[in-house]
């Protein structure tokens, strides 16, 4: 753990518990032209580091952004519903 695994791993799937909730903590450009991503699984606390090409990193970043927005909206909806109840 800690090093960059050159093998390609499924980006959005936890290697420890297969959870699809694993999310990126940070993106770092690498000298190789790839992007190094630290990621964390909220279900089993697995943390590792993967390298992928910039396009894949961007796709993942966008997906995460969208998921978080949806989450925020869902929470807001609940709060509004609670406030109106
Ligand atoms: Zn996991």
PDB file of the backbone (N, CA, C, O) and the ligand in Angstrom, with CONECT records:
HET     ZN  A 101       1
ATOM      1  N   UNK A   1       0.842  -1.198   0.000  1.00  0.00           N
ATOM      2  CA  UNK A   1       0.000   0.000   0.000  1.00  0.00           C
ATOM      3  C   UNK A   1       0.877   1.247   0.000  1.00  0.00           C
ATOM      4  O   UNK A   1       2.013   1.225   0.475  1.00  0.00           O
ATOM      5  N   UNK A   2       0.341   2.313  -0.531  1.00  0.00           N
ATOM      6  CA  UNK A   2       1.074   3.561  -0.549  1.00  0.00           C
ATOM      7  C   UNK A   2       1.693   3.839  -1.896  1.00  0.00           C
ATOM      8  O   UNK A   2       1.711   4.987  -2.339  1.00  0.00           O
ATOM      9  N   UNK A   3       2.205   2.812  -2.563  1.00  0.00           N
ATOM     10  CA  UNK A   3       2.821   3.005  -3.864  1.00  0.00           C
ATOM     11  C   UNK A   3       1.783   3.074  -4.948  1.00  0.00           C
ATOM     12  O   UNK A   3       0.602   2.817  -4.713  1.00  0.00           O
ATOM     13  N   UNK A   4       2.215   3.414  -6.116  1.00  0.00           N
ATOM     14  CA  UNK A   4       1.300   3.459  -7.253  1.00  0.00           C
ATOM     15  C   UNK A   4       1.341   2.108  -7.959  1.00  0.00           C
ATOM     16  O   UNK A   4       2.399   1.649  -8.389  1.00  0.00           O
ATOM     17  N   UNK A   5       0.218   1.504  -8.065  1.00  0.00           N
ATOM     18  CA  UNK A   5       0.136   0.215  -8.752  1.00  0.00           C
ATOM     19  C   UNK A   5       0.002   0.465 -10.247  1.00  0.00           C
ATOM     20  O   UNK A   5      -0.974   1.072 -10.688  1.00  0.00           O
ATOM     21  N   UNK A   6       0.952   0.012 -11.015  1.00  0.00           N
ATOM     22  CA  UNK A   6       0.902   0.284 -12.454  1.00  0.00           C
ATOM     23  C   UNK A   6      -0.197  -0.497 -13.174  1.00  0.00           C
ATOM     24  O   UNK A   6      -0.597  -0.131 -14.279  1.00  0.00           O
ATOM     25  N   UNK A   7      -0.673  -1.549 -12.563  1.00  0.00           N
ATOM     26  CA  UNK A   7      -1.752  -2.305 -13.214  1.00  0.00           C
ATOM     27  C   UNK A   7      -3.022  -1.474 -13.189  1.00  0.00           C
ATOM     28  O   UNK A   7      -3.253  -0.696 -12.264  1.00  0.00           O
ATOM     29  N   UNK A   8      -3.819  -1.644 -14.188  1.00  0.00           N
ATOM     30  CA  UNK A   8      -5.063  -0.889 -14.178  1.00  0.00           C
ATOM     31  C   UNK A   8      -6.071  -1.637 -13.332  1.00  0.00           C
ATOM     32  O   UNK A   8      -6.305  -2.832 -13.515  1.00  0.00           O
ATOM     33  N   UNK A   9      -6.661  -0.908 -12.405  1.00  0.00           N
ATOM     34  CA  UNK A   9      -7.683  -1.482 -11.533  1.00  0.00           C
ATOM     35  C   UNK A   9      -8.990  -0.780 -11.854  1.00  0.00           C
ATOM     36  O   UNK A   9      -8.982   0.340 -12.365  1.00  0.00           O
ATOM     37  N   UNK A  10     -10.098  -1.415 -11.563  1.00  0.00           N
ATOM     38  CA  UNK A  10     -11.367  -0.699 -11.744  1.00  0.00           C
ATOM     39  C   UNK A  10     -11.343   0.535 -10.850  1.00  0.00           C
ATOM     40  O   UNK A  10     -11.137   0.434  -9.640  1.00  0.00           O
ATOM     41  N   UNK A  11     -11.552   1.677 -11.445  1.00  0.00           N
ATOM     42  CA  UNK A  11     -11.405   2.935 -10.709  1.00  0.00           C
ATOM     43  C   UNK A  11     -12.462   3.120  -9.645  1.00  0.00           C
ATOM     44  O   UNK A  11     -12.181   3.603  -8.549  1.00  0.00           O
ATOM     45  N   UNK A  12     -13.668   2.736  -9.973  1.00  0.00           N
ATOM     46  CA  UNK A  12     -14.777   3.105  -9.102  1.00  0.00           C
ATOM     47  C   UNK A  12     -15.324   1.918  -8.326  1.00  0.00           C
ATOM     48  O   UNK A  12     -16.500   1.874  -7.962  1.00  0.00           O
ATOM     49  N   UNK A  13     -14.434   0.951  -8.082  1.00  0.00           N
ATOM     50  CA  UNK A  13     -14.859  -0.242  -7.361  1.00  0.00           C
ATOM     51  C   UNK A  13     -13.797  -0.551  -6.310  1.00  0.00           C
ATOM     52  O   UNK A  13     -12.615  -0.654  -6.639  1.00  0.00           O
ATOM     53  N   UNK A  14     -14.201  -0.701  -5.055  1.00  0.00           N
ATOM     54  CA  UNK A  14     -13.244  -0.958  -3.979  1.00  0.00           C
ATOM     55  C   UNK A  14     -12.617  -2.340  -4.152  1.00  0.00           C
ATOM     56  O   UNK A  14     -13.330  -3.337  -4.275  1.00  0.00           O
ATOM     57  N   UNK A  15     -11.276  -2.400  -4.161  1.00  0.00           N
ATOM     58  CA  UNK A  15     -10.612  -3.694  -4.331  1.00  0.00           C
ATOM     59  C   UNK A  15     -10.763  -4.582  -3.096  1.00  0.00           C
ATOM     60  O   UNK A  15     -10.566  -5.795  -3.175  1.00  0.00           O
ATOM     61  N   UNK A  16     -11.106  -3.988  -1.973  1.00  0.00           N
ATOM     62  CA  UNK A  16     -11.215  -4.762  -0.739  1.00  0.00           C
ATOM     63  C   UNK A  16     -12.615  -5.348  -0.546  1.00  0.00           C
ATOM     64  O   UNK A  16     -12.758  -6.515  -0.183  1.00  0.00           O
ATOM     65  N   UNK A  17     -13.643  -4.537  -0.790  1.00  0.00           N
ATOM     66  CA  UNK A  17     -15.002  -5.016  -0.506  1.00  0.00           C
ATOM     67  C   UNK A  17     -15.923  -4.901  -1.718  1.00  0.00           C
ATOM     68  O   UNK A  17     -17.112  -5.212  -1.634  1.00  0.00           O
ATOM     69  N   UNK A  18     -15.363  -4.449  -2.857  1.00  0.00           N
ATOM     70  CA  UNK A  18     -16.126  -4.347  -4.103  1.00  0.00           C
ATOM     71  C   UNK A  18     -17.218  -3.284  -4.052  1.00  0.00           C
ATOM     72  O   UNK A  18     -18.094  -3.249  -4.916  1.00  0.00           O
ATOM     73  N   UNK A  19     -17.166  -2.422  -3.046  1.00  0.00           N
ATOM     74  CA  UNK A  19     -18.146  -1.340  -2.979  1.00  0.00           C
ATOM     75  C   UNK A  19     -17.963  -0.367  -4.134  1.00  0.00           C
ATOM     76  O   UNK A  19     -16.839  -0.092  -4.552  1.00  0.00           O
ATOM     77  N   UNK A  20     -19.054   0.142  -4.636  1.00  0.00           N
ATOM     78  CA  UNK A  20     -18.977   1.132  -5.710  1.00  0.00           C
ATOM     79  C   UNK A  20     -19.073   2.544  -5.150  1.00  0.00           C
ATOM     80  O   UNK A  20     -19.204   3.506  -5.907  1.00  0.00           O
ATOM     81  N   UNK A  21     -19.008   2.670  -3.841  1.00  0.00           N
ATOM     82  CA  UNK A  21     -19.086   3.991  -3.222  1.00  0.00           C
ATOM     83  C   UNK A  21     -17.712   4.607  -3.034  1.00  0.00           C
ATOM     84  O   UNK A  21     -17.590   5.721  -2.525  1.00  0.00           O
ATOM     85  N   UNK A  22     -16.683   3.887  -3.442  1.00  0.00           N
ATOM     86  CA  UNK A  22     -15.327   4.406  -3.280  1.00  0.00           C
ATOM     87  C   UNK A  22     -15.199   5.730  -4.025  1.00  0.00           C
ATOM     88  O   UNK A  22     -15.710   5.878  -5.135  1.00  0.00           O
ATOM     89  N   UNK A  23     -14.516   6.686  -3.413  1.00  0.00           N
ATOM     90  CA  UNK A  23     -14.453   8.010  -4.024  1.00  0.00           C
ATOM     91  C   UNK A  23     -13.037   8.582  -3.972  1.00  0.00           C
ATOM     92  O   UNK A  23     -12.234   8.207  -3.117  1.00  0.00           O
ATOM     93  N   UNK A  24     -12.745   9.493  -4.897  1.00  0.00           N
ATOM     94  CA  UNK A  24     -11.404  10.065  -4.957  1.00  0.00           C
ATOM     95  C   UNK A  24     -11.194  11.120  -3.874  1.00  0.00           C
ATOM     96  O   UNK A  24     -12.061  11.962  -3.638  1.00  0.00           O
ATOM     97  N   UNK A  25     -10.047  11.067  -3.227  1.00  0.00           N
ATOM     98  CA  UNK A  25      -9.693  12.078  -2.222  1.00  0.00           C
ATOM     99  C   UNK A  25      -8.900  13.202  -2.867  1.00  0.00           C
ATOM    100  O   UNK A  25      -9.095  14.376  -2.552  1.00  0.00           O
ATOM    101  N   UNK A  26      -8.000  12.830  -3.774  1.00  0.00           N
ATOM    102  CA  UNK A  26      -7.176  13.857  -4.406  1.00  0.00           C
ATOM    103  C   UNK A  26      -6.672  13.373  -5.752  1.00  0.00           C
ATOM    104  O   UNK A  26      -6.482  12.177  -5.973  1.00  0.00           O
ATOM    105  N   UNK A  27      -6.465  14.310  -6.631  1.00  0.00           N
ATOM    106  CA  UNK A  27      -5.913  14.024  -7.953  1.00  0.00           C
ATOM    107  C   UNK A  27      -4.563  14.718  -8.055  1.00  0.00           C
ATOM    108  O   UNK A  27      -4.446  15.911  -7.772  1.00  0.00           O
ATOM    109  N   UNK A  28      -3.552  13.974  -8.455  1.00  0.00           N
ATOM    110  CA  UNK A  28      -2.233  14.580  -8.623  1.00  0.00           C
ATOM    111  C   UNK A  28      -1.679  14.214  -9.989  1.00  0.00           C
ATOM    112  O   UNK A  28      -1.581  13.034 -10.325  1.00  0.00           O
ATOM    113  N   UNK A  29      -1.319  15.212 -10.775  1.00  0.00           N
ATOM    114  CA  UNK A  29      -0.693  14.896 -12.058  1.00  0.00           C
ATOM    115  C   UNK A  29       0.650  14.217 -11.823  1.00  0.00           C
ATOM    116  O   UNK A  29       1.400  14.598 -10.924  1.00  0.00           O
ATOM    117  N   UNK A  30       0.941  13.226 -12.624  1.00  0.00           N
ATOM    118  CA  UNK A  30       2.184  12.466 -12.475  1.00  0.00           C
ATOM    119  C   UNK A  30       3.079  12.762 -13.658  1.00  0.00           C
ATOM    120  O   UNK A  30       2.598  13.088 -14.743  1.00  0.00           O
ATOM    121  N   UNK A  31       4.386  12.648 -13.452  1.00  0.00           N
ATOM    122  CA  UNK A  31       5.338  12.957 -14.527  1.00  0.00           C
ATOM    123  C   UNK A  31       5.134  12.049 -15.742  1.00  0.00           C
ATOM    124  O   UNK A  31       5.511  12.408 -16.857  1.00  0.00           O
ATOM    125  N   UNK A  32       4.545  10.887 -15.528  1.00  0.00           N
ATOM    126  CA  UNK A  32       4.342   9.952 -16.631  1.00  0.00           C
ATOM    127  C   UNK A  32       3.226  10.411 -17.567  1.00  0.00           C
ATOM    128  O   UNK A  32       3.000   9.805 -18.615  1.00  0.00           O
ATOM    129  N   UNK A  33       2.519  11.501 -17.179  1.00  0.00           N
ATOM    130  CA  UNK A  33       1.386  11.950 -17.979  1.00  0.00           C
ATOM    131  C   UNK A  33       0.089  11.371 -17.469  1.00  0.00           C
ATOM    132  O   UNK A  33      -0.989  11.748 -17.928  1.00  0.00           O
ATOM    133  N   UNK A  34       0.187  10.445 -16.514  1.00  0.00           N
ATOM    134  CA  UNK A  34      -1.021   9.893 -15.923  1.00  0.00           C
ATOM    135  C   UNK A  34      -1.402  10.706 -14.694  1.00  0.00           C
ATOM    136  O   UNK A  34      -0.670  11.605 -14.281  1.00  0.00           O
ATOM    137  N   UNK A  35      -2.525  10.389 -14.128  1.00  0.00           N
ATOM    138  CA  UNK A  35      -2.981  11.089 -12.934  1.00  0.00           C
ATOM    139  C   UNK A  35      -3.011  10.087 -11.793  1.00  0.00           C
ATOM    140  O   UNK A  35      -3.552   8.989 -11.923  1.00  0.00           O
ATOM    141  N   UNK A  36      -2.422  10.482 -10.677  1.00  0.00           N
ATOM    142  CA  UNK A  36      -2.409   9.616  -9.503  1.00  0.00           C
ATOM    143  C   UNK A  36      -3.561  10.025  -8.595  1.00  0.00           C
ATOM    144  O   UNK A  36      -3.697  11.194  -8.236  1.00  0.00           O
ATOM    145  N   UNK A  37      -4.369   9.072  -8.236  1.00  0.00           N
ATOM    146  CA  UNK A  37      -5.560   9.351  -7.438  1.00  0.00           C
ATOM    147  C   UNK A  37      -5.490   8.596  -6.112  1.00  0.00           C
ATOM    148  O   UNK A  37      -5.335   7.375  -6.089  1.00  0.00           O
ATOM    149  N   UNK A  38      -5.605   9.329  -5.024  1.00  0.00           N
ATOM    150  CA  UNK A  38      -5.817   8.695  -3.722  1.00  0.00           C
ATOM    151  C   UNK A  38      -7.313   8.520  -3.572  1.00  0.00           C
ATOM    152  O   UNK A  38      -8.076   9.458  -3.804  1.00  0.00           O
ATOM    153  N   UNK A  39      -7.733   7.346  -3.192  1.00  0.00           N
ATOM    154  CA  UNK A  39      -9.178   7.135  -3.069  1.00  0.00           C
ATOM    155  C   UNK A  39      -9.489   6.412  -1.755  1.00  0.00           C
ATOM    156  O   UNK A  39      -8.626   5.767  -1.160  1.00  0.00           O
ATOM    157  N   UNK A  40     -10.717   6.537  -1.333  1.00  0.00           N
ATOM    158  CA  UNK A  40     -11.120   5.976  -0.051  1.00  0.00           C
ATOM    159  C   UNK A  40     -12.486   5.311  -0.175  1.00  0.00           C
ATOM    160  O   UNK A  40     -13.392   5.824  -0.831  1.00  0.00           O
ATOM    161  N   UNK A  41     -12.606   4.175   0.461  1.00  0.00           N
ATOM    162  CA  UNK A  41     -13.891   3.479   0.492  1.00  0.00           C
ATOM    163  C   UNK A  41     -14.590   3.803   1.802  1.00  0.00           C
ATOM    164  O   UNK A  41     -14.031   3.556   2.871  1.00  0.00           O
ATOM    165  N   UNK A  42     -15.802   4.350   1.745  1.00  0.00           N
ATOM    166  CA  UNK A  42     -16.514   4.710   2.975  1.00  0.00           C
ATOM    167  C   UNK A  42     -17.072   3.490   3.703  1.00  0.00           C
ATOM    168  O   UNK A  42     -17.478   3.589   4.860  1.00  0.00           O
ATOM    169  N   UNK A  43     -17.091   2.347   3.031  1.00  0.00           N
ATOM    170  CA  UNK A  43     -17.712   1.168   3.646  1.00  0.00           C
ATOM    171  C   UNK A  43     -16.732   0.342   4.467  1.00  0.00           C
ATOM    172  O   UNK A  43     -17.080  -0.166   5.533  1.00  0.00           O
ATOM    173  N   UNK A  44     -15.489   0.208   3.963  1.00  0.00           N
ATOM    174  CA  UNK A  44     -14.526  -0.619   4.703  1.00  0.00           C
ATOM    175  C   UNK A  44     -13.275   0.164   5.076  1.00  0.00           C
ATOM    176  O   UNK A  44     -12.330  -0.406   5.620  1.00  0.00           O
ATOM    177  N   UNK A  45     -13.257   1.479   4.787  1.00  0.00           N
ATOM    178  CA  UNK A  45     -12.145   2.351   5.135  1.00  0.00           C
ATOM    179  C   UNK A  45     -10.871   2.022   4.362  1.00  0.00           C
ATOM    180  O   UNK A  45      -9.780   2.450   4.738  1.00  0.00           O
ATOM    181  N   UNK A  46     -11.017   1.271   3.297  1.00  0.00           N
ATOM    182  CA  UNK A  46      -9.855   0.958   2.474  1.00  0.00           C
ATOM    183  C   UNK A  46      -9.382   2.237   1.776  1.00  0.00           C
ATOM    184  O   UNK A  46     -10.182   2.972   1.198  1.00  0.00           O
ATOM    185  N   UNK A  47      -8.066   2.493   1.838  1.00  0.00           N
ATOM    186  CA  UNK A  47      -7.490   3.645   1.153  1.00  0.00           C
ATOM    187  C   UNK A  47      -6.367   3.145   0.271  1.00  0.00           C
ATOM    188  O   UNK A  47      -5.516   2.379   0.724  1.00  0.00           O
ATOM    189  N   UNK A  48      -6.353   3.561  -0.968  1.00  0.00           N
ATOM    190  CA  UNK A  48      -5.227   3.207  -1.811  1.00  0.00           C
ATOM    191  C   UNK A  48      -4.982   4.296  -2.845  1.00  0.00           C
ATOM    192  O   UNK A  48      -5.604   5.358  -2.824  1.00  0.00           O
ATOM    193  N   UNK A  49      -4.073   4.005  -3.732  1.00  0.00           N
ATOM    194  CA  UNK A  49      -3.644   4.999  -4.710  1.00  0.00           C
ATOM    195  C   UNK A  49      -3.607   4.310  -6.056  1.00  0.00           C
ATOM    196  O   UNK A  49      -3.022   3.236  -6.197  1.00  0.00           O
ATOM    197  N   UNK A  50      -4.223   4.921  -7.035  1.00  0.00           N
ATOM    198  CA  UNK A  50      -4.247   4.343  -8.373  1.00  0.00           C
ATOM    199  C   UNK A  50      -3.771   5.397  -9.375  1.00  0.00           C
ATOM    200  O   UNK A  50      -3.857   6.600  -9.129  1.00  0.00           O
ATOM    201  N   UNK A  51      -3.277   4.919 -10.486  1.00  0.00           N
ATOM    202  CA  UNK A  51      -2.892   5.825 -11.567  1.00  0.00           C
ATOM    203  C   UNK A  51      -3.781   5.527 -12.761  1.00  0.00           C
ATOM    204  O   UNK A  51      -4.037   4.366 -13.080  1.00  0.00           O
ATOM    205  N   UNK A  52      -4.251   6.578 -13.418  1.00  0.00           N
ATOM    206  CA  UNK A  52      -5.075   6.368 -14.598  1.00  0.00           C
ATOM    207  C   UNK A  52      -4.813   7.499 -15.572  1.00  0.00           C
ATOM    208  O   UNK A  52      -4.132   8.468 -15.237  1.00  0.00           O
ATOM    209  N   UNK A  53      -5.344   7.382 -16.761  1.00  0.00           N
ATOM    210  CA  UNK A  53      -5.098   8.456 -17.712  1.00  0.00           C
ATOM    211  C   UNK A  53      -6.014   9.641 -17.382  1.00  0.00           C
ATOM    212  O   UNK A  53      -7.066   9.473 -16.765  1.00  0.00           O
ATOM    213  N   UNK A  54      -5.595  10.839 -17.803  1.00  0.00           N
ATOM    214  CA  UNK A  54      -6.321  12.054 -17.413  1.00  0.00           C
ATOM    215  C   UNK A  54      -7.790  12.038 -17.801  1.00  0.00           C
ATOM    216  O   UNK A  54      -8.623  12.578 -17.072  1.00  0.00           O
ATOM    217  N   UNK A  55      -8.123  11.435 -18.926  1.00  0.00           N
ATOM    218  CA  UNK A  55      -9.521  11.412 -19.360  1.00  0.00           C
ATOM    219  C   UNK A  55     -10.376  10.625 -18.375  1.00  0.00           C
ATOM    220  O   UNK A  55     -11.481  11.042 -18.029  1.00  0.00           O
ATOM    221  N   UNK A  56      -9.855   9.484 -17.927  1.00  0.00           N
ATOM    222  CA  UNK A  56     -10.597   8.668 -16.966  1.00  0.00           C
ATOM    223  C   UNK A  56     -10.733   9.402 -15.639  1.00  0.00           C
ATOM    224  O   UNK A  56     -11.775   9.336 -14.987  1.00  0.00           O
ATOM    225  N   UNK A  57      -9.674  10.100 -15.245  1.00  0.00           N
ATOM    226  CA  UNK A  57      -9.716  10.857 -13.988  1.00  0.00           C
ATOM    227  C   UNK A  57     -10.770  11.949 -14.068  1.00  0.00           C
ATOM    228  O   UNK A  57     -11.507  12.187 -13.111  1.00  0.00           O
ATOM    229  N   UNK A  58     -10.834  12.610 -15.217  1.00  0.00           N
ATOM    230  CA  UNK A  58     -11.799  13.689 -15.363  1.00  0.00           C
ATOM    231  C   UNK A  58     -13.229  13.158 -15.332  1.00  0.00           C
ATOM    232  O   UNK A  58     -14.113  13.747 -14.711  1.00  0.00           O
ATOM    233  N   UNK A  59     -13.436  12.032 -16.014  1.00  0.00           N
ATOM    234  CA  UNK A  59     -14.758  11.414 -16.018  1.00  0.00           C
ATOM    235  C   UNK A  59     -15.199  11.086 -14.595  1.00  0.00           C
ATOM    236  O   UNK A  59     -16.342  11.325 -14.204  1.00  0.00           O
ATOM    237  N   UNK A  60     -14.269  10.539 -13.845  1.00  0.00           N
ATOM    238  CA  UNK A  60     -14.590  10.162 -12.464  1.00  0.00           C
ATOM    239  C   UNK A  60     -14.886  11.403 -11.625  1.00  0.00           C
ATOM    240  O   UNK A  60     -15.843  11.429 -10.850  1.00  0.00           O
ATOM    241  N   UNK A  61     -14.047  12.436 -11.790  1.00  0.00           N
ATOM    242  CA  UNK A  61     -14.228  13.669 -11.027  1.00  0.00           C
ATOM    243  C   UNK A  61     -15.600  14.272 -11.310  1.00  0.00           C
ATOM    244  O   UNK A  61     -16.295  14.720 -10.397  1.00  0.00           O
ATOM    245  N   UNK A  62     -15.982  14.278 -12.589  1.00  0.00           N
ATOM    246  CA  UNK A  62     -17.292  14.832 -12.953  1.00  0.00           C
ATOM    247  C   UNK A  62     -18.415  14.023 -12.344  1.00  0.00           C
ATOM    248  O   UNK A  62     -19.395  14.575 -11.845  1.00  0.00           O
ATOM    249  N   UNK A  63     -18.263  12.688 -12.390  1.00  0.00           N
ATOM    250  CA  UNK A  63     -19.299  11.811 -11.854  1.00  0.00           C
ATOM    251  C   UNK A  63     -19.464  12.067 -10.357  1.00  0.00           C
ATOM    252  O   UNK A  63     -20.584  12.144  -9.851  1.00  0.00           O
ATOM    253  N   UNK A  64     -18.337  12.199  -9.656  1.00  0.00           N
ATOM    254  CA  UNK A  64     -18.380  12.459  -8.219  1.00  0.00           C
ATOM    255  C   UNK A  64     -19.076  13.775  -7.923  1.00  0.00           C
ATOM    256  O   UNK A  64     -19.882  13.881  -6.998  1.00  0.00           O
ATOM    257  N   UNK A  65     -18.743  14.789  -8.739  1.00  0.00           N
ATOM    258  CA  UNK A  65     -19.332  16.099  -8.549  1.00  0.00           C
ATOM    259  C   UNK A  65     -20.854  16.017  -8.667  1.00  0.00           C
ATOM    260  O   UNK A  65     -21.596  16.604  -7.880  1.00  0.00           O
ATOM    261  N   UNK A  66     -21.289  15.265  -9.684  1.00  0.00           N
ATOM    262  CA  UNK A  66     -22.725  15.137  -9.928  1.00  0.00           C
ATOM    263  C   UNK A  66     -23.388  14.388  -8.773  1.00  0.00           C
ATOM    264  O   UNK A  66     -24.460  14.772  -8.304  1.00  0.00           O
ATOM    265  N   UNK A  67     -22.727  13.301  -8.314  1.00  0.00           N
ATOM    266  CA  UNK A  67     -23.296  12.521  -7.221  1.00  0.00           C
ATOM    267  C   UNK A  67     -23.427  13.375  -5.968  1.00  0.00           C
ATOM    268  O   UNK A  67     -24.424  13.299  -5.249  1.00  0.00           O
ATOM    269  N   UNK A  68     -22.387  14.201  -5.715  1.00  0.00           N
ATOM    270  CA  UNK A  68     -22.442  15.028  -4.513  1.00  0.00           C
ATOM    271  C   UNK A  68     -23.533  16.067  -4.606  1.00  0.00           C
ATOM    272  O   UNK A  68     -24.201  16.359  -3.615  1.00  0.00           O
ATOM    273  N   UNK A  69     -23.723  16.632  -5.795  1.00  0.00           N
ATOM    274  CA  UNK A  69     -24.800  17.606  -5.973  1.00  0.00           C
ATOM    275  C   UNK A  69     -26.141  16.949  -5.722  1.00  0.00           C
ATOM    276  O   UNK A  69     -27.016  17.517  -5.068  1.00  0.00           O
ATOM    277  N   UNK A  70     -26.294  15.729  -6.258  1.00  0.00           N
ATOM    278  CA  UNK A  70     -27.559  15.020  -6.066  1.00  0.00           C
ATOM    279  C   UNK A  70     -27.803  14.758  -4.582  1.00  0.00           C
ATOM    280  O   UNK A  70     -28.930  14.845  -4.095  1.00  0.00           O
ATOM    281  N   UNK A  71     -26.724  14.437  -3.881  1.00  0.00           N
ATOM    282  CA  UNK A  71     -26.816  14.165  -2.452  1.00  0.00           C
ATOM    283  C   UNK A  71     -27.252  15.424  -1.716  1.00  0.00           C
ATOM    284  O   UNK A  71     -28.123  15.378  -0.847  1.00  0.00           O
ATOM    285  N   UNK A  72     -26.639  16.546  -2.070  1.00  0.00           N
ATOM    286  CA  UNK A  72     -26.979  17.822  -1.439  1.00  0.00           C
ATOM    287  C   UNK A  72     -28.446  18.138  -1.694  1.00  0.00           C
ATOM    288  O   UNK A  72     -29.162  18.562  -0.786  1.00  0.00           O
ATOM    289  N   UNK A  73     -28.891  17.932  -2.926  1.00  0.00           N
ATOM    290  CA  UNK A  73     -30.287  18.213  -3.241  1.00  0.00           C
ATOM    291  C   UNK A  73     -31.227  17.292  -2.475  1.00  0.00           C
ATOM    292  O   UNK A  73     -32.288  17.716  -2.017  1.00  0.00           O
ATOM    293  N   UNK A  74     -30.833  16.041  -2.342  1.00  0.00           N
ATOM    294  CA  UNK A  74     -31.682  15.095  -1.618  1.00  0.00           C
ATOM    295  C   UNK A  74     -31.804  15.517  -0.163  1.00  0.00           C
ATOM    296  O   UNK A  74     -32.884  15.440   0.424  1.00  0.00           O
ATOM    297  N   UNK A  75     -30.691  15.963   0.420  1.00  0.00           N
ATOM    298  CA  UNK A  75     -30.727  16.404   1.821  1.00  0.00           C
ATOM    299  C   UNK A  75     -31.579  17.661   1.949  1.00  0.00           C
ATOM    300  O   UNK A  75     -32.365  17.790   2.888  1.00  0.00           O
ATOM    301  N   UNK A  76     -31.424  18.586   1.006  1.00  0.00           N
ATOM    302  CA  UNK A  76     -32.223  19.811   1.033  1.00  0.00           C
ATOM    303  C   UNK A  76     -33.711  19.490   0.936  1.00  0.00           C
ATOM    304  O   UNK A  76     -34.532  20.068   1.648  1.00  0.00           O
ATOM    305  N   UNK A  77     -34.042  18.558   0.043  1.00  0.00           N
ATOM    306  CA  UNK A  77     -35.446  18.162  -0.118  1.00  0.00           C
ATOM    307  C   UNK A  77     -36.002  17.653   1.205  1.00  0.00           C
ATOM    308  O   UNK A  77     -37.119  17.989   1.599  1.00  0.00           O
ATOM    309  N   UNK A  78     -35.196  16.830   1.886  1.00  0.00           N
ATOM    310  CA  UNK A  78     -35.640  16.290   3.156  1.00  0.00           C
ATOM    311  C   UNK A  78     -35.834  17.396   4.183  1.00  0.00           C
ATOM    312  O   UNK A  78     -36.800  17.393   4.946  1.00  0.00           O
ATOM    313  N   UNK A  79     -34.889  18.351   4.190  1.00  0.00           N
ATOM    314  CA  UNK A  79     -34.985  19.437   5.160  1.00  0.00           C
ATOM    315  C   UNK A  79     -36.192  20.317   4.894  1.00  0.00           C
ATOM    316  O   UNK A  79     -36.875  20.762   5.817  1.00  0.00           O
ATOM    317  N   UNK A  80     -36.441  20.559   3.615  1.00  0.00           N
ATOM    318  CA  UNK A  80     -37.600  21.377   3.247  1.00  0.00           C
ATOM    319  C   UNK A  80     -38.889  20.652   3.628  1.00  0.00           C
ATOM    320  O   UNK A  80     -39.820  21.240   4.178  1.00  0.00           O
ATOM    321  N   UNK A  81     -38.913  19.351   3.316  1.00  0.00           N
ATOM    322  CA  UNK A  81     -40.110  18.562   3.657  1.00  0.00           C
ATOM    323  C   UNK A  81     -40.335  18.557   5.161  1.00  0.00           C
ATOM    324  O   UNK A  81     -41.474  18.639   5.621  1.00  0.00           O
ATOM    325  N   UNK A  82     -39.252  18.461   5.928  1.00  0.00           N
ATOM    326  CA  UNK A  82     -39.371  18.449   7.384  1.00  0.00           C
ATOM    327  C   UNK A  82     -39.850  19.809   7.899  1.00  0.00           C
ATOM    328  O   UNK A  82     -40.650  19.896   8.830  1.00  0.00           O
ATOM    329  N   UNK A  83     -39.335  20.866   7.265  1.00  0.00           N
ATOM    330  CA  UNK A  83     -39.696  22.218   7.694  1.00  0.00           C
ATOM    331  C   UNK A  83     -41.170  22.517   7.408  1.00  0.00           C
ATOM    332  O   UNK A  83     -41.819  23.258   8.146  1.00  0.00           O
ATOM    333  N   UNK A  84     -41.688  21.928   6.325  1.00  0.00           N
ATOM    334  CA  UNK A  84     -43.074  22.191   5.924  1.00  0.00           C
ATOM    335  C   UNK A  84     -44.059  21.298   6.661  1.00  0.00           C
ATOM    336  O   UNK A  84     -45.255  21.585   6.710  1.00  0.00           O
ATOM    337  N   UNK A  85     -43.557  20.228   7.226  1.00  0.00           N
ATOM    338  CA  UNK A  85     -44.445  19.243   7.856  1.00  0.00           C
ATOM    339  C   UNK A  85     -45.095  19.822   9.115  1.00  0.00           C
ATOM    340  O   UNK A  85     -45.874  19.137   9.778  1.00  0.00           O
TER     341      UNK A  85
HETATM  342 ZN    ZN A 101     -14.315  -1.161   0.555  1.00  0.00          ZN
END
